[in-house]
C-alpha cells in the first residue's frame, strides 16, 4: 500500500474526496488512484457519490449548504465512509475533514 494515511475531504470540482497527506504533496487522488487502492465497487461508488452530493448541495457560487438537512446528511455520510474505508484498508489511517460543516454536532453524528 503506497499510503499509510489519507484524508477524506470534499472540495469544489475535485474528482474524488480522497487526498494524499500533506507530506506527500496533499494532492487529490484520481479515480485511477481509487482503483489502485483496491476498493470494492460499492465503496468506490459511495465516495464518488459523496463528492457529487457536495458539489450539488454546497455549490461554489453559494459557498454554503442549500439546506440544513443536506449539511447533516453530508456529515453523516462522511463518518460512514470513514468507517467503511478503515474496514476496507486496515493498514491506512483515514482522517475525515468536514470543513464544510458548521453548526452541526459532529460528535453526535459520529456515533
N, CA, C and O atoms as a Tinker XYZ file with bonds, in Angstrom:
   444  protein
     1  N      0.860000   -1.183000    0.000000    73     2
     2  CA     0.000000    0.000000    0.000000    64     1     3
     3  C      0.900000    1.237000    0.000000    63     2     4     5
     4  O      1.758000    1.369000    0.873000    81     3
     5  N      0.722000    2.138000   -0.954000    73     3     6
     6  CA     1.607000    3.297000   -1.035000    64     5     7
     7  C      1.323000    4.368000    0.018000    63     6     8     9
     8  O      2.158000    5.249000    0.227000    81     7
     9  N      0.191000    4.318000    0.673000    73     7    10
    10  CA    -0.171000    5.351000    1.647000    64     9    11
    11  C     -0.412000    4.721000    3.012000    63    10    12    13
    12  O     -1.066000    3.685000    3.128000    81    11
    13  N      0.128000    5.367000    4.044000    73    11    14
    14  CA    -0.177000    4.962000    5.413000    64    13    15
    15  C     -1.311000    5.804000    5.974000    63    14    16    17
    16  O     -1.959000    5.429000    6.952000    81    15
    17  N     -1.541000    6.948000    5.340000    73    15    18
    18  CA    -2.542000    7.894000    5.824000    64    17    19
    19  C     -3.148000    8.608000    4.628000    63    18    20    21
    20  O     -2.437000    8.985000    3.697000    81    19
    21  N     -4.463000    8.795000    4.655000    73    19    22
    22  CA    -5.173000    9.547000    3.620000    64    21    23
    23  C     -6.204000   10.439000    4.292000    63    22    24    25
    24  O     -6.624000   10.184000    5.421000    81    23
    25  N     -6.601000   11.475000    3.591000    73    23    26
    26  CA    -7.608000   12.403000    4.113000    64    25    27
    27  C     -8.869000   12.264000    3.279000    63    26    28    29
    28  O     -8.812000   12.233000    2.050000    81    27
    29  N     -9.994000   12.183000    3.945000    73    27    30
    30  CA   -11.305000   12.139000    3.307000    64    29    31
    31  C    -11.903000   13.535000    3.429000    63    30    32    33
    32  O    -12.231000   13.985000    4.527000    81    31
    33  N    -12.041000   14.220000    2.289000    73    31    34
    34  CA   -12.490000   15.612000    2.296000    64    33    35
    35  C    -12.998000   15.995000    0.909000    63    34    36    37
    36  O    -12.325000   15.756000   -0.094000    81    35
    37  N    -14.165000   16.580000    0.861000    73    35    38
    38  CA   -14.669000   17.121000   -0.399000    64    37    39
    39  C    -14.093000   18.504000   -0.631000    63    38    40    41
    40  O    -13.778000   19.228000    0.313000    81    39
    41  N    -13.962000   18.856000   -1.887000    73    39    42
    42  CA   -13.606000   20.219000   -2.268000    64    41    43
    43  C    -14.213000   20.476000   -3.635000    63    42    44    45
    44  O    -14.524000   19.542000   -4.375000    81    43
    45  N    -14.377000   21.733000   -3.960000    73    43    46
    46  CA   -15.028000   22.100000   -5.213000    64    45    47
    47  C    -14.303000   21.512000   -6.415000    63    46    48    49
    48  O    -13.091000   21.667000   -6.570000    81    47
    49  N    -15.063000   20.842000   -7.252000    73    47    50
    50  CA   -14.601000   20.294000   -8.534000    64    49    51
    51  C    -13.522000   19.225000   -8.399000    63    50    52    53
    52  O    -12.840000   18.924000   -9.378000    81    51
    53  N    -13.353000   18.652000   -7.229000    73    51    54
    54  CA   -12.377000   17.568000   -7.057000    64    53    55
    55  C    -12.933000   16.291000   -7.689000    63    54    56    57
    56  O    -14.134000   16.035000   -7.605000    81    55
    57  N    -12.076000   15.489000   -8.320000    73    55    58
    58  CA   -12.568000   14.260000   -8.944000    64    57    59
    59  C    -12.979000   13.193000   -7.926000    63    58    60    61
    60  O    -13.844000   12.364000   -8.208000    81    59
    61  N    -12.362000   13.215000   -6.751000    73    59    62
    62  CA   -12.709000   12.293000   -5.665000    64    61    63
    63  C    -12.551000   13.052000   -4.344000    63    62    64    65
    64  O    -11.942000   14.121000   -4.316000    81    63
    65  N    -13.092000   12.509000   -3.253000    73    63    66
    66  CA   -12.903000   13.152000   -1.955000    64    65    67
    67  C    -11.762000   12.544000   -1.136000    63    66    68    69
    68  O    -11.760000   12.639000    0.091000    81    67
    69  N    -10.811000   11.931000   -1.800000    73    67    70
    70  CA    -9.699000   11.283000   -1.102000    64    69    71
    71  C     -8.406000   11.998000   -1.479000    63    70    72    73
    72  O     -8.118000   12.207000   -2.658000    81    71
    73  N     -7.634000   12.369000   -0.462000    73    71    74
    74  CA    -6.436000   13.195000   -0.643000    64    73    75
    75  C     -5.219000   12.527000   -0.015000    63    74    76    77
    76  O     -5.312000   11.878000    1.026000    81    75
    77  N     -4.087000   12.701000   -0.668000    73    75    78
    78  CA    -2.811000   12.263000   -0.101000    64    77    79
    79  C     -2.449000   13.191000    1.059000    63    78    80    81
    80  O     -2.913000   14.330000    1.104000    81    79
    81  N     -1.632000   12.720000    1.992000    73    79    82
    82  CA    -1.240000   13.569000    3.114000    64    81    83
    83  C     -0.352000   14.732000    2.661000    63    82    84    85
    84  O      0.269000   14.687000    1.599000    81    83
    85  N     -0.311000   15.757000    3.483000    73    83    86
    86  CA     0.446000   16.971000    3.154000    64    85    87
    87  C      1.919000   16.680000    2.891000    63    86    88    89
    88  O      2.523000   17.293000    2.010000    81    87
    89  N      2.503000   15.755000    3.645000    73    87    90
    90  CA     3.928000   15.475000    3.449000    64    89    91
    91  C      4.222000   14.805000    2.104000    63    90    92    93
    92  O      5.379000   14.711000    1.695000    81    91
    93  N      3.174000   14.341000    1.419000    73    91    94
    94  CA     3.327000   13.787000    0.071000    64    93    95
    95  C      2.767000   14.727000   -0.989000    63    94    96    97
    96  O      2.592000   14.337000   -2.144000    81    95
    97  N      2.488000   15.957000   -0.597000    73    95    98
    98  CA     2.018000   16.952000   -1.551000    64    97    99
    99  C      0.562000   17.331000   -1.414000    63    98   100   101
   100  O      0.119000   18.303000   -2.027000    81    99
   101  N     -0.191000   16.590000   -0.625000    73    99   102
   102  CA    -1.583000   16.934000   -0.381000    64   101   103
   103  C     -2.457000   16.946000   -1.622000    63   102   104   105
   104  O     -3.425000   17.704000   -1.683000    81   103
   105  N     -2.140000   16.130000   -2.605000    73   103   106
   106  CA    -2.902000   16.134000   -3.855000    64   105   107
   107  C     -4.154000   15.267000   -3.737000    63   106   108   109
   108  O     -4.212000   14.330000   -2.941000    81   107
   109  N     -5.146000   15.605000   -4.547000    73   107   110
   110  CA    -6.370000   14.813000   -4.590000    64   109   111
   111  C     -6.112000   13.558000   -5.417000    63   110   112   113
   112  O     -5.480000   13.616000   -6.472000    81   111
   113  N     -6.602000   12.438000   -4.932000    73   111   114
   114  CA    -6.452000   11.192000   -5.669000    64   113   115
   115  C     -7.439000   11.159000   -6.833000    63   114   116   117
   116  O     -8.579000   11.605000   -6.705000    81   115
   117  N     -7.000000   10.640000   -7.937000    73   115   118
   118  CA    -7.859000   10.486000   -9.110000    64   117   119
   119  C     -8.696000    9.214000   -8.964000    63   118   120   121
   120  O     -8.491000    8.428000   -8.038000    81   119
   121  N     -9.630000    9.025000   -9.879000    73   119   122
   122  CA   -10.404000    7.782000   -9.860000    64   121   123
   123  C     -9.491000    6.583000  -10.121000    63   122   124   125
   124  O     -9.752000    5.484000   -9.631000    81   123
   125  N     -8.433000    6.792000  -10.885000    73   123   126
   126  CA    -7.474000    5.713000  -11.117000    64   125   127
   127  C     -6.742000    5.349000   -9.819000    63   126   128   129
   128  O     -6.463000    4.176000   -9.571000    81   127
   129  N     -6.435000    6.350000   -8.997000    73   127   130
   130  CA    -5.828000    6.076000   -7.692000    64   129   131
   131  C     -6.770000    5.232000   -6.833000    63   130   132   133
   132  O     -6.335000    4.313000   -6.140000    81   131
   133  N     -8.077000    5.555000   -6.885000    73   131   134
   134  CA    -9.037000    4.758000   -6.116000    64   133   135
   135  C     -9.012000    3.311000   -6.580000    63   134   136   137
   136  O     -9.074000    2.388000   -5.768000    81   135
   137  N     -8.922000    3.117000   -7.899000    73   135   138
   138  CA    -8.828000    1.751000   -8.430000    64   137   139
   139  C     -7.590000    1.051000   -7.881000    63   138   140   141
   140  O     -7.642000   -0.127000   -7.527000    81   139
   141  N     -6.477000    1.780000   -7.812000    73   139   142
   142  CA    -5.223000    1.205000   -7.313000    64   141   143
   143  C     -5.306000    0.811000   -5.837000    63   142   144   145
   144  O     -4.589000   -0.084000   -5.389000    81   143
   145  N     -6.183000    1.479000   -5.083000    73   143   146
   146  CA    -6.344000    1.137000   -3.672000    64   145   147
   147  C     -7.044000   -0.208000   -3.492000    63   146   148   149
   148  O     -6.968000   -0.808000   -2.420000    81   147
   149  N     -7.722000   -0.682000   -4.533000    73   147   150
   150  CA    -8.400000   -1.969000   -4.458000    64   149   151
   151  C     -9.730000   -1.926000   -3.729000    63   150   152   153
   152  O    -10.164000   -2.932000   -3.169000    81   151
   153  N    -10.382000   -0.765000   -3.730000    73   151   154
   154  CA   -11.680000   -0.646000   -3.073000    64   153   155
   155  C    -12.734000   -1.414000   -3.854000    63   154   156   157
   156  O    -12.664000   -1.506000   -5.079000    81   155
   157  N    -13.714000   -1.966000   -3.139000    73   155   158
   158  CA   -14.796000   -2.622000   -3.862000    64   157   159
   159  C    -15.666000   -1.561000   -4.533000    63   158   160   161
   160  O    -15.616000   -0.383000   -4.178000    81   159
   161  N    -16.448000   -1.992000   -5.491000    73   159   162
   162  CA   -17.226000   -1.060000   -6.312000    64   161   163
   163  C    -18.236000   -0.268000   -5.484000    63   162   164   165
   164  O    -18.480000    0.904000   -5.771000    81   163
   165  N    -18.818000   -0.881000   -4.473000    73   163   166
   166  CA   -19.797000   -0.184000   -3.638000    64   165   167
   167  C    -19.153000    0.981000   -2.896000    63   166   168   169
   168  O    -19.710000    2.077000   -2.857000    81   167
   169  N    -17.994000    0.750000   -2.313000    73   167   170
   170  CA   -17.301000    1.808000   -1.576000    64   169   171
   171  C    -16.786000    2.884000   -2.521000    63   170   172   173
   172  O    -16.906000    4.076000   -2.238000    81   171
   173  N    -16.220000    2.468000   -3.631000    73   171   174
   174  CA   -15.727000    3.428000   -4.633000    64   173   175
   175  C    -16.871000    4.323000   -5.111000    63   174   176   177
   176  O    -16.721000    5.542000   -5.190000    81   175
   177  N    -18.004000    3.718000   -5.427000    73   175   178
   178  CA   -19.172000    4.477000   -5.876000    64   177   179
   179  C    -19.673000    5.402000   -4.777000    63   178   180   181
   180  O    -20.055000    6.540000   -5.049000    81   179
   181  N    -19.673000    4.921000   -3.536000    73   179   182
   182  CA   -20.103000    5.753000   -2.414000    64   181   183
   183  C    -19.247000    6.996000   -2.247000    63   182   184   185
   184  O    -19.766000    8.076000   -1.962000    81   183
   185  N    -17.947000    6.853000   -2.422000    73   183   186
   186  CA   -17.045000    8.006000   -2.337000    64   185   187
   187  C    -17.354000    9.025000   -3.429000    63   186   188   189
   188  O    -17.420000   10.226000   -3.165000    81   187
   189  N    -17.541000    8.546000   -4.643000    73   187   190
   190  CA   -17.827000    9.456000   -5.758000    64   189   191
   191  C    -19.192000   10.116000   -5.594000    63   190   192   193
   192  O    -19.365000   11.280000   -5.955000    81   191
   193  N    -20.160000    9.383000   -5.053000    73   191   194
   194  CA   -21.483000    9.968000   -4.808000    64   193   195
   195  C    -21.428000   11.017000   -3.702000    63   194   196   197
   196  O    -22.143000   12.017000   -3.765000    81   195
   197  N    -20.595000   10.803000   -2.698000    73   195   198
   198  CA   -20.449000   11.783000   -1.612000    64   197   199
   199  C    -19.862000   13.078000   -2.158000    63   198   200   201
   200  O    -20.311000   14.167000   -1.802000    81   199
   201  N    -18.859000   12.958000   -3.025000    73   199   202
   202  CA   -18.276000   14.141000   -3.668000    64   201   203
   203  C    -19.321000   14.845000   -4.536000    63   202   204   205
   204  O    -19.423000   16.072000   -4.503000    81   203
   205  N    -20.090000   14.088000   -5.305000    73   203   206
   206  CA   -21.125000   14.670000   -6.169000    64   205   207
   207  C    -22.203000   15.362000   -5.331000    63   206   208   209
   208  O    -22.709000   16.415000   -5.718000    81   207
   209  N    -22.555000   14.772000   -4.183000    73   207   210
   210  CA   -23.536000   15.386000   -3.286000    64   209   211
   211  C    -23.030000   16.741000   -2.805000    63   210   212   213
   212  O    -23.779000   17.717000   -2.777000    81   211
   213  N    -21.753000   16.794000   -2.427000    73   211   214
   214  CA   -21.151000   18.063000   -2.013000    64   213   215
   215  C    -21.249000   19.093000   -3.137000    63   214   216   217
   216  O    -21.695000   20.218000   -2.912000    81   215
   217  N    -20.835000   18.713000   -4.340000    73   215   218
   218  CA   -20.862000   19.646000   -5.474000    64   217   219
   219  C    -22.273000   20.152000   -5.758000    63   218   220   221
   220  O    -22.462000   21.316000   -6.110000    81   219
   221  N    -23.263000   19.273000   -5.605000    73   219   222
   222  CA   -24.647000   19.653000   -5.899000    64   221   223
   223  C    -25.275000   20.500000   -4.798000    63   222   224   225
   224  O    -26.013000   21.442000   -5.089000    81   223
   225  N    -24.996000   20.181000   -3.551000    73   223   226
   226  CA   -25.698000   20.818000   -2.432000    64   225   227
   227  C    -24.893000   21.887000   -1.691000    63   226   228   229
   228  O    -25.424000   22.545000   -0.797000    81   227
   229  N    -23.626000   22.067000   -2.047000    73   227   230
   230  CA   -22.774000   23.109000   -1.459000    64   229   231
   231  C    -22.056000   23.810000   -2.612000    63   230   232   233
   232  O    -20.827000   23.802000   -2.679000    81   231
   233  N    -22.831000   24.419000   -3.522000    73   231   234
   234  CA   -22.232000   24.972000   -4.749000    64   233   235
   235  C    -21.286000   26.133000   -4.467000    63   234   236   237
   236  O    -21.456000   26.888000   -3.510000    81   235
   237  N    -20.288000   26.247000   -5.332000    73   235   238
   238  CA   -19.253000   27.261000   -5.159000    64   237   239
   239  C    -19.848000   28.668000   -5.179000    63   238   240   241
   240  O    -19.358000   29.548000   -4.471000    81   239
   241  N    -20.885000   28.895000   -5.966000    73   239   242
   242  CA   -21.473000   30.237000   -6.017000    64   241   243
   243  C    -22.262000   30.564000   -4.752000    63   242   244   245
   244  O    -22.462000   31.737000   -4.436000    81   243
   245  N    -22.706000   29.558000   -4.036000    73   243   246
   246  CA   -23.429000   29.761000   -2.789000    64   245   247
   247  C    -22.477000   29.761000   -1.590000    63   246   248   249
   248  O    -22.734000   30.432000   -0.591000    81   247
   249  N    -21.385000   29.011000   -1.693000    73   247   250
   250  CA   -20.410000   28.856000   -0.598000    64   249   251
   251  C    -21.085000   28.455000    0.705000    63   250   252   253
   252  O    -20.702000   28.911000    1.783000    81   251
   253  N    -22.077000   27.613000    0.596000    73   251   254
   254  CA   -22.788000   27.110000    1.755000    64   253   255
   255  C    -23.772000   26.039000    1.327000    63   254   256   257
   256  O    -23.952000   25.784000    0.136000    81   255
   257  N    -24.397000   25.424000    2.292000    73   255   258
   258  CA   -25.345000   24.354000    2.014000    64   257   259
   259  C    -26.670000   24.909000    1.534000    63   258   260   261
   260  O    -27.073000   26.003000    1.928000    81   259
   261  N    -27.341000   24.159000    0.689000    73   259   262
   262  CA   -28.656000   24.565000    0.207000    64   261   263
   263  C    -29.742000   24.321000    1.251000    63   262   264   265
   264  O    -30.841000   24.863000    1.137000    81   263
   265  N    -29.445000   23.509000    2.267000    73   263   266
   266  CA   -30.387000   23.291000    3.367000    64   265   267
   267  C    -29.647000   22.672000    4.550000    63   266   268   269
   268  O    -28.603000   22.047000    4.367000    81   267
   269  N    -30.177000   22.842000    5.762000    73   267   270
   270  CA   -29.565000   22.194000    6.923000    64   269   271
   271  C    -29.572000   20.667000    6.804000    63   270   272   273
   272  O    -28.647000   20.001000    7.268000    81   271
   273  N    -30.610000   20.120000    6.184000    73   271   274
   274  CA   -30.686000   18.674000    6.007000    64   273   275
   275  C    -29.541000   18.162000    5.134000    63   274   276   277
   276  O    -28.972000   17.107000    5.414000    81   275
   277  N    -29.204000   18.899000    4.085000    73   275   278
   278  CA   -28.082000   18.499000    3.228000    64   277   279
   279  C    -26.781000   18.465000    4.022000    63   278   280   281
   280  O    -25.971000   17.553000    3.860000    81   279
   281  N    -26.586000   19.450000    4.871000    73   279   282
   282  CA   -25.382000   19.521000    5.702000    64   281   283
   283  C    -25.295000   18.312000    6.632000    63   282   284   285
   284  O    -24.245000   17.678000    6.738000    81   283
   285  N    -26.389000   18.000000    7.295000    73   283   286
   286  CA   -26.423000   16.872000    8.220000    64   285   287
   287  C    -26.210000   15.553000    7.487000    63   286   288   289
   288  O    -25.468000   14.687000    7.949000    81   287
   289  N    -26.864000   15.412000    6.349000    73   287   290
   290  CA   -26.719000   14.184000    5.555000    64   289   291
   291  C    -25.268000   14.005000    5.091000    63   290   292   293
   292  O    -24.720000   12.905000    5.151000    81   291
   293  N    -24.664000   15.088000    4.633000    73   291   294
   294  CA   -23.275000   15.056000    4.173000    64   293   295
   295  C    -22.343000   14.605000    5.301000    63   294   296   297
   296  O    -21.501000   13.730000    5.103000    81   295
   297  N    -22.498000   15.200000    6.473000    73   295   298
   298  CA   -21.629000   14.857000    7.603000    64   297   299
   299  C    -21.810000   13.398000    8.013000    63   298   300   301
   300  O    -20.829000   12.688000    8.236000    81   299
   301  N    -23.044000   12.956000    8.110000    73   299   302
   302  CA   -23.302000   11.566000    8.481000    64   301   303
   303  C    -22.691000   10.579000    7.503000    63   302   304   305
   304  O    -22.120000    9.566000    7.909000    81   303
   305  N    -22.810000   10.873000    6.218000    73   303   306
   306  CA   -22.233000   10.002000    5.200000    64   305   307
   307  C    -20.705000   10.022000    5.267000    63   306   308   309
   308  O    -20.061000    9.007000    5.000000    81   307
   309  N    -20.129000   11.155000    5.618000    73   307   310
   310  CA   -18.680000   11.227000    5.776000    64   309   311
   311  C    -18.180000   10.279000    6.857000    63   310   312   313
   312  O    -17.184000    9.581000    6.662000    81   311
   313  N    -18.868000   10.253000    7.997000    73   311   314
   314  CA   -18.480000    9.334000    9.068000    64   313   315
   315  C    -18.656000    7.879000    8.638000    63   314   316   317
   316  O    -17.828000    7.027000    8.960000    81   315
   317  N    -19.738000    7.599000    7.910000    73   315   318
   318  CA   -19.974000    6.239000    7.442000    64   317   319
   319  C    -18.865000    5.799000    6.485000    63   318   320   321
   320  O    -18.356000    4.683000    6.586000    81   319
   321  N    -18.496000    6.682000    5.561000    73   319   322
   322  CA   -17.439000    6.357000    4.600000    64   321   323
   323  C    -16.087000    6.181000    5.287000    63   322   324   325
   324  O    -15.313000    5.295000    4.924000    81   323
   325  N    -15.806000    7.020000    6.270000    73   323   326
   326  CA   -14.544000    6.884000    7.006000    64   325   327
   327  C    -14.456000    5.502000    7.658000    63   326   328   329
   328  O    -13.414000    4.849000    7.592000    81   327
   329  N    -15.531000    5.063000    8.277000    73   327   330
   330  CA   -15.542000    3.745000    8.918000    64   329   331
   331  C    -15.413000    2.631000    7.880000    63   330   332   333
   332  O    -14.704000    1.650000    8.106000    81   331
   333  N    -16.089000    2.777000    6.752000    73   331   334
   334  CA   -16.018000    1.761000    5.694000    64   333   335
   335  C    -14.608000    1.674000    5.112000    63   334   336   337
   336  O    -14.118000    0.580000    4.830000    81   335
   337  N    -13.963000    2.813000    4.935000    73   335   338
   338  CA   -12.586000    2.818000    4.431000    64   337   339
   339  C    -11.634000    2.164000    5.429000    63   338   340   341
   340  O    -10.735000    1.422000    5.036000    81   339
   341  N    -11.827000    2.433000    6.701000    73   339   342
   342  CA   -10.975000    1.830000    7.732000    64   341   343
   343  C    -11.115000    0.308000    7.732000    63   342   344   345
   344  O    -10.137000   -0.407000    7.952000    81   343
   345  N    -12.325000   -0.184000    7.487000    73   343   346
   346  CA   -12.529000   -1.636000    7.412000    64   345   347
   347  C    -11.918000   -2.213000    6.137000    63   346   348   349
   348  O    -11.339000   -3.300000    6.157000    81   347
   349  N    -12.048000   -1.486000    5.037000    73   347   350
   350  CA   -11.567000   -1.982000    3.743000    64   349   351
   351  C    -10.046000   -1.969000    3.645000    63   350   352   353
   352  O     -9.449000   -2.843000    3.017000    81   351
   353  N     -9.423000   -0.969000    4.271000    73   351   354
   354  CA    -7.964000   -0.807000    4.193000    64   353   355
   355  C     -7.409000   -0.625000    5.607000    63   354   356   357
   356  O     -7.055000    0.491000    5.988000    81   355
   357  N     -7.330000   -1.703000    6.387000    73   355   358
   358  CA    -6.959000   -1.577000    7.797000    64   357   359
   359  C     -5.564000   -1.020000    8.052000    63   358   360   361
   360  O     -5.295000   -0.562000    9.163000    81   359
   361  N     -4.680000   -1.041000    7.085000    73   359   362
   362  CA    -3.341000   -0.501000    7.284000    64   361   363
   363  C     -3.216000    0.981000    7.001000    63   362   364   365
   364  O     -2.129000    1.547000    7.109000    81   363
   365  N     -4.333000    1.620000    6.637000    73   363   366
   366  CA    -4.320000    3.038000    6.274000    64   365   367
   367  C     -5.175000    3.815000    7.269000    63   366   368   369
   368  O     -6.290000    3.405000    7.592000    81   367
   369  N     -4.652000    4.929000    7.749000    73   367   370
   370  CA    -5.424000    5.816000    8.623000    64   369   371
   371  C     -6.153000    6.823000    7.744000    63   370   372   373
   372  O     -5.543000    7.445000    6.873000    81   371
   373  N     -7.449000    6.985000    7.966000    73   371   374
   374  CA    -8.258000    7.940000    7.213000    64   373   375
   375  C     -8.702000    9.070000    8.133000    63   374   376   377
   376  O     -9.479000    8.859000    9.064000    81   375
   377  N     -8.199000   10.273000    7.861000    73   375   378
   378  CA    -8.606000   11.462000    8.600000    64   377   379
   379  C     -9.784000   12.090000    7.869000    63   378   380   381
   380  O     -9.707000   12.340000    6.666000    81   379
   381  N    -10.863000   12.345000    8.583000    73   379   382
   382  CA   -12.058000   12.951000    7.999000    64   381   383
   383  C    -12.022000   14.453000    8.239000    63   382   384   385
   384  O    -11.988000   14.903000    9.384000    81   383
   385  N    -12.029000   15.221000    7.168000    73   383   386
   386  CA   -12.026000   16.686000    7.244000    64   385   387
   387  C    -13.390000   17.183000    6.776000    63   386   388   389
   388  O    -13.681000   17.186000    5.580000    81   387
   389  N    -14.209000   17.596000    7.712000    73   387   390
   390  CA   -15.552000   18.091000    7.402000    64   389   391
   391  C    -15.580000   19.620000    7.404000    63   390   392   393
   392  O    -16.454000   20.223000    8.026000    81   391
   393  N    -14.626000   20.249000    6.708000    73   391   394
   394  CA   -14.543000   21.707000    6.700000    64   393   395
   395  C    -15.849000   22.379000    6.271000    63   394   396   397
   396  O    -16.123000   23.479000    6.750000    81   395
   397  N    -16.676000   21.786000    5.396000    73   395   398
   398  CA   -17.898000   22.491000    5.004000    64   397   399
   399  C    -19.002000   22.451000    6.061000    63   398   400   401
   400  O    -20.036000   23.097000    5.895000    81   399
   401  N    -18.798000   21.710000    7.133000    73   399   402
   402  CA   -19.853000   21.516000    8.126000    64   401   403
   403  C    -19.624000   22.473000    9.286000    63   402   404   405
   404  O    -18.614000   22.395000    9.987000    81   403
   405  N    -20.558000   23.357000    9.471000    73   403   406
   406  CA   -20.523000   24.299000   10.592000    64   405   407
   407  C    -21.871000   24.227000   11.311000    63   406   408   409
   408  O    -22.920000   24.171000   10.668000    81   407
   409  N    -21.839000   24.229000   12.606000    73   407   410
   410  CA   -23.072000   24.260000   13.371000    64   409   411
   411  C    -23.800000   22.923000   13.435000    63   410   412   413
   412  O    -24.962000   22.877000   13.838000    81   411
   413  N    -23.144000   21.842000   13.049000    73   411   414
   414  CA   -23.728000   20.512000   13.176000    64   413   415
   415  C    -22.942000   19.789000   14.253000    63   414   416   417
   416  O    -21.713000   19.843000   14.272000    81   415
   417  N    -23.635000   19.120000   15.139000    73   415   418
   418  CA   -22.959000   18.403000   16.212000    64   417   419
   419  C    -22.327000   17.137000   15.649000    63   418   420   421
   420  O    -22.951000   16.076000   15.627000    81   419
   421  N    -21.083000   17.258000   15.195000    73   419   422
   422  CA   -20.415000   16.130000   14.550000    64   421   423
   423  C    -20.105000   15.007000   15.534000    63   422   424   425
   424  O    -19.938000   13.861000   15.116000    81   423
   425  N    -20.023000   15.302000   16.823000    73   423   426
   426  CA   -19.797000   14.234000   17.793000    64   425   427
   427  C    -21.006000   13.310000   17.853000    63   426   428   429
   428  O    -20.847000   12.097000   17.987000    81   427
   429  N    -22.197000   13.858000   17.758000    73   427   430
   430  CA   -23.409000   13.043000   17.762000    64   429   431
   431  C    -23.495000   12.242000   16.471000    63   430   432   433
   432  O    -23.853000   11.064000   16.499000    81   431
   433  N    -23.171000   12.866000   15.337000    73   431   434
   434  CA   -23.245000   12.178000   14.053000    64   433   435
   435  C    -22.273000   11.017000   13.966000    63   434   436   437
   436  O    -22.535000   10.043000   13.260000    81   435
   437  N    -21.164000   11.103000   14.669000    73   435   438
   438  CA   -20.145000   10.059000   14.597000    64   437   439
   439  C    -20.563000    8.781000   15.323000    63   438   440   441
   440  O    -19.952000    7.733000   15.119000    81   439
   441  N    -21.576000    8.850000   16.150000    73   439   442
   442  CA   -21.995000    7.666000   16.925000    64   441   443
   443  C    -22.640000    6.625000   16.070000    63   442   444
   444  O    -23.044000    5.576000   16.572000    81   443
